Amino acid sequence: MFEDKSIQIIFGVIFCIILIVFIKNMVGFLDQKRNYRAMQIVKNTSLRYKALIELNDSFHFCDIERIYIFSKNVKSKAQFDKFNYDKLFEEKVRKLMLVSKEIMDNVKKNEELLPHYNEQLDKLPLYAGISEAKMNKVTYKLYSKWERKLIEESTLHPVIEPKWECSCYYISPKGRNRYSSKRQYSLEEMKYYYDKNVEQEEKVCTKEYQRKLMTDSQS
């Protein structure tokens, strides 16, 4: 008799747990469905969101990475401790002069376009009010939540201050110890090394030209 009651209690507990999990999942499903419906309604009815999408289509910002990564693996802990990040960065800029020039040109284009884009952002229709939400059969709280979320996610943020990250790695022979370190460089620092390389190349070209003039005059 006691064992039968124990079994009944165990099954009762299991049933309650299953029921709670089911209800929780059902509530989550219904909430997810409600949010999805609200999001779609906002996409189709928000004047501000529609105007923002049209505005985005009229501006063509250049694609620029927010961060460019250069890395180097060294063979000893001493090399890791004395690693020269400036040297690595300068070498990479020198090897990628055309890419560096393209990045600078694209940054300039984005800088020129961004103020005009922000100016048009200020002219977008206002966020929807209670009456608009009610008209679309969505609570104002939910409508406002999705409208602001969609606007935030869709607003363009073109890159105008890219970064460069130089990393150094060292792994001990048996792999027991792993070391890593990094340093970031700004656009201004990249420009410094770019201009430095351009100046060096101009000097080399000038020397070669002068040498050629001297050779021609002697012939």
C-alpha positions as CSV (number, residue, x, y, z in Angstrom):
1,M,0.0,0.0,0.0
2,F,2.8,2.4,0.9
3,E,4.7,1.5,-2.2
4,D,1.6,2.2,-4.4
5,K,1.3,5.7,-2.8
6,S,5.0,6.3,-3.4
7,I,4.7,5.4,-7.1
8,Q,1.6,7.6,-7.4
9,I,3.5,10.5,-5.9
10,I,6.5,10.0,-8.2
11,F,4.3,9.8,-11.3
12,G,2.4,12.9,-10.0
13,V,5.7,14.8,-9.7
14,I,6.9,13.7,-13.1
15,F,3.5,14.7,-14.6
16,C,3.7,18.2,-13.0
17,I,7.2,18.7,-14.3
18,I,6.2,17.7,-17.8
19,L,3.2,20.0,-17.6
20,I,5.3,23.0,-16.4
21,V,7.8,22.4,-19.2
22,F,5.0,22.2,-21.8
23,I,3.3,25.3,-20.5
24,K,6.6,27.2,-20.4
25,N,7.5,26.1,-24.0
26,M,4.0,27.0,-25.2
27,V,4.2,30.5,-23.6
28,G,7.6,31.0,-25.2
29,F,6.3,29.9,-28.6
30,L,3.3,32.2,-28.4
31,D,5.5,35.1,-27.3
32,Q,7.9,34.4,-30.1
33,K,4.9,34.3,-32.6
34,R,3.5,37.5,-31.2
35,N,6.9,39.3,-31.5
36,Y,7.4,38.1,-35.1
37,R,3.9,39.3,-36.0
38,A,4.6,42.7,-34.5
39,M,7.9,43.0,-36.3
40,Q,6.3,42.3,-39.7
41,I,3.5,44.8,-39.0
42,V,6.1,47.5,-38.1
43,K,8.1,46.7,-41.2
44,N,5.0,47.1,-43.4
45,T,3.4,50.1,-41.6
46,S,6.2,52.3,-40.0
47,L,6.6,55.4,-42.1
48,R,10.0,56.1,-40.4
49,Y,11.3,52.6,-41.2
50,K,10.2,52.7,-44.8
51,A,11.7,56.2,-45.2
52,L,15.0,55.0,-43.7
53,I,15.2,52.0,-46.1
54,E,14.6,54.4,-49.1
55,L,17.3,56.7,-47.7
56,N,19.8,53.9,-47.3
57,D,19.2,52.8,-50.9
58,S,20.1,56.4,-52.1
59,F,23.5,56.4,-50.3
60,H,26.4,54.3,-51.4
61,F,29.1,54.2,-48.8
62,C,32.4,52.3,-49.4
63,D,32.9,49.0,-47.7
64,I,35.8,49.2,-45.2
65,E,36.7,46.8,-42.5
66,R,36.5,48.1,-39.0
67,I,39.8,46.4,-38.1
68,Y,42.6,44.9,-40.2
69,I,44.6,42.2,-38.6
70,F,48.3,41.4,-39.2
71,S,50.0,38.6,-37.2
72,K,53.4,37.0,-36.8
73,N,54.5,33.8,-35.2
74,V,57.9,33.9,-33.6
75,K,60.3,31.0,-32.7
76,S,61.4,31.9,-29.2
77,K,60.3,33.6,-26.0
78,A,63.1,36.2,-26.4
79,Q,61.8,37.1,-29.9
80,F,58.3,37.5,-28.4
81,D,59.5,39.7,-25.6
82,K,61.4,42.0,-28.0
83,F,58.9,41.9,-30.8
84,N,58.8,45.2,-32.8
85,Y,55.2,45.9,-33.7
86,D,56.1,49.1,-35.5
87,K,58.4,47.3,-37.8
88,L,55.8,44.7,-38.7
89,F,53.2,47.3,-39.3
90,E,55.5,49.4,-41.5
91,E,56.4,46.3,-43.5
92,K,52.8,45.4,-44.1
93,V,51.9,48.9,-45.2
94,R,54.8,48.9,-47.6
95,K,53.8,45.6,-49.1
96,L,50.2,46.7,-49.4
97,M,50.6,50.3,-50.6
98,L,47.8,50.0,-53.2
99,V,45.4,48.6,-50.6
100,S,46.4,51.2,-48.1
101,K,45.7,54.0,-50.7
102,E,42.3,52.5,-51.5
103,I,41.4,52.4,-47.9
104,M,42.3,56.1,-47.4
105,D,40.4,57.1,-50.5
106,N,37.3,55.1,-49.3
107,V,37.5,56.7,-45.9
108,K,37.6,60.1,-47.5
109,K,34.5,59.3,-49.6
110,N,32.6,58.0,-46.5
111,E,33.6,61.2,-44.6
112,E,32.2,63.3,-47.3
113,L,28.9,61.4,-47.5
114,L,28.2,60.9,-43.8
115,P,27.2,64.5,-42.9
116,H,24.6,64.4,-45.8
117,Y,23.3,61.1,-44.6
118,N,23.0,62.3,-41.0
119,E,21.2,65.4,-42.2
120,Q,18.6,63.3,-44.0
121,L,18.2,61.1,-40.9
122,D,17.1,64.2,-39.0
123,K,14.3,64.7,-41.6
124,L,12.8,61.2,-41.3
125,P,9.2,60.9,-40.2
126,L,8.6,60.8,-36.4
127,Y,8.3,57.5,-34.6
128,A,4.8,56.0,-34.5
129,G,2.4,57.1,-31.8
130,I,-0.2,55.3,-29.8
131,S,-2.9,55.8,-32.5
132,E,-0.7,54.2,-35.2
133,A,0.0,51.2,-33.1
134,K,-3.7,50.8,-32.1
135,M,-4.7,51.2,-35.8
136,N,-2.4,48.2,-36.6
137,K,-3.8,46.2,-33.7
138,V,-0.5,46.0,-31.8
139,T,0.2,47.3,-28.3
140,Y,2.1,50.6,-28.4
141,K,4.8,49.1,-26.2
142,L,5.4,46.3,-28.6
143,Y,5.1,48.5,-31.7
144,S,7.5,51.0,-30.3
145,K,10.0,48.3,-29.2
146,W,10.2,46.9,-32.7
147,E,10.2,50.2,-34.5
148,R,13.1,51.4,-32.5
149,K,15.0,48.1,-32.8
150,L,14.5,48.0,-36.6
151,I,15.6,51.6,-37.0
152,E,18.7,51.1,-34.9
153,E,19.7,47.9,-36.8
154,S,19.0,49.5,-40.2
155,T,20.7,52.9,-39.7
156,L,24.0,52.9,-41.6
157,H,27.3,53.4,-39.7
158,P,30.0,53.7,-42.4
159,V,33.5,53.1,-41.3
160,I,35.6,56.3,-41.2
161,E,38.1,55.3,-38.5
162,P,39.4,51.8,-39.3
163,K,42.0,50.2,-37.0
164,W,44.9,47.9,-37.7
165,E,45.9,45.2,-35.2
166,C,49.3,43.7,-35.1
167,S,49.5,40.4,-33.1
168,C,52.5,38.3,-32.1
169,Y,52.3,34.7,-31.0
170,Y,54.7,32.2,-29.5
171,I,54.1,28.6,-28.5
172,S,56.8,26.7,-26.5
173,P,58.4,23.6,-28.2
174,K,56.2,21.2,-26.2
175,G,53.1,23.3,-26.5
176,R,52.8,23.8,-22.8
177,N,53.0,27.6,-22.8
178,R,51.2,29.9,-25.2
179,Y,51.9,33.6,-25.5
180,S,50.1,36.3,-27.4
181,S,50.2,40.1,-27.5
182,K,48.9,42.8,-29.8
183,R,49.0,46.5,-30.5
184,Q,46.5,48.6,-32.4
185,Y,47.2,51.3,-34.9
186,S,45.0,54.2,-36.0
187,L,44.3,55.6,-39.5
188,E,46.7,58.5,-38.8
189,E,49.5,56.1,-37.9
190,M,48.8,54.1,-41.1
191,K,49.0,57.4,-43.1
192,Y,52.3,58.2,-41.4
193,Y,53.9,54.9,-42.6
194,Y,52.3,55.2,-46.0
195,D,53.7,58.7,-46.5
196,K,57.1,57.6,-45.2
197,N,57.2,54.8,-47.8
198,V,56.1,57.1,-50.6
199,E,58.9,59.5,-49.7
200,Q,61.4,56.7,-49.7
201,E,60.3,55.5,-53.1
202,E,60.5,59.0,-54.5
203,K,64.1,59.3,-53.2
204,V,65.0,56.0,-54.8
205,C,63.5,57.1,-58.1
206,T,65.3,60.4,-58.0
207,K,68.7,58.7,-57.3
208,E,68.1,56.3,-60.2
209,Y,67.1,59.1,-62.5
210,Q,70.2,61.1,-61.5
211,R,72.4,58.1,-62.0
212,K,70.9,57.5,-65.5
213,L,71.6,61.2,-66.4
214,M,75.2,60.8,-65.4
215,T,75.6,57.6,-67.4
216,D,74.1,59.1,-70.5
217,S,76.3,62.2,-70.2
218,Q,79.4,60.0,-70.1
219,S,78.5,57.9,-73.1
